[in-house]
């Protein structure tokens, strides 16, 4: 199974998140700041190598909390 991030909101979320295409583990590339963006919406697509290939997707919501409050 291979994984990919699709339809990130906001669009600059690609600079913040990455996904391991083999394990599906989502990691941070950069820093999160509550004052900039409070919620990220990601779509993860998964595809197998079958014949025919099957695929599925799920939505991941990341809520950034302001730790200063």
Order of alpha helices (4+ residues) and beta strands (2+ residues): beta-beta-beta-beta-beta
